Amino acid sequence: MLEMTVDSIRVSLMNYQRVVILKEKDQERYLPIWIGPAEADAIAVKLQEISVPRPLTHDLLKRVIETLGATLNFILVNDLKDDTFYAKLYLRVDNTDMEVDCRPSDALALAVRAQVPIFVDESVLDKAGIYLDKEGKPMPPASLRAAEASGEIKEEELKKLKAFQEFIQSLNLDDLGKGKEKS
């Protein structure tokens, strides 16, 4: 498990799809995860400390967890299958640790509210993590580069990963990681 921070939330200019960009703590590797507009707004509202007149769904979930005497310890983006990311909430209830399956967007919205660590399984970062080249352009995930070099990648998988890479190329990443204070 590698600790991550929410670097930014972006919108593709091609199709207006939202993507949350996670950044590996103390490294220069990023993980883009597609999310819905409501979840993007929920994360952004909390990150920008915008006051809302009524609790949002993720505020409600946080309150329910606390009211039931549980604590959220951390979240984990634990898998990537068929272009779908998976995540889990790690809760402590009555001295018992529990895992709850959820969408990464919901886990992230809850994590920023509860101010708990965000982790990503290393295998997920190996599949979909990106580095920026010297010109600031995203490079394909290490798994794609290695598979292409060895000839082990199937044409169908290559098409899926190329679509992912094209989407990343469509994002404006020029300011990625700039102006952030290191904690």
Sequence and secondary structure as in RCSB ss.txt:
>XXXX:A:sequence
MLEMTVDSIRVSLMNYQRVVILKEKDQERYLPIWIGPAEADAIAVKLQEISVPRPLTHDLLKRVIETLGATLNFI
LVNDLKDDTFYAKLYLRVDNTDMEVDCRPSDALALAVRAQVPIFVDESVLDKAGIYLDKEGKPMPPASLRAAEAS
GEIKEEELKKLKAFQEFIQSLNLDDLGKGKEKS
>XXXX:A:secstr
 EEEEEEEEEE TTT  EEEEEEETTSS EEEEEE HHHHHHHHHHHTT   SS  HHHHHHHHHHHTT EEEEE
EEEEEETTEEEEEEEEEETTEEEEEEE HHHHHHHHHHHT  EEE HHHHHHH B B TTS B   HHHHHHHHH
T   HHHHHHHHHHHHHHHHS  TTTTTT    
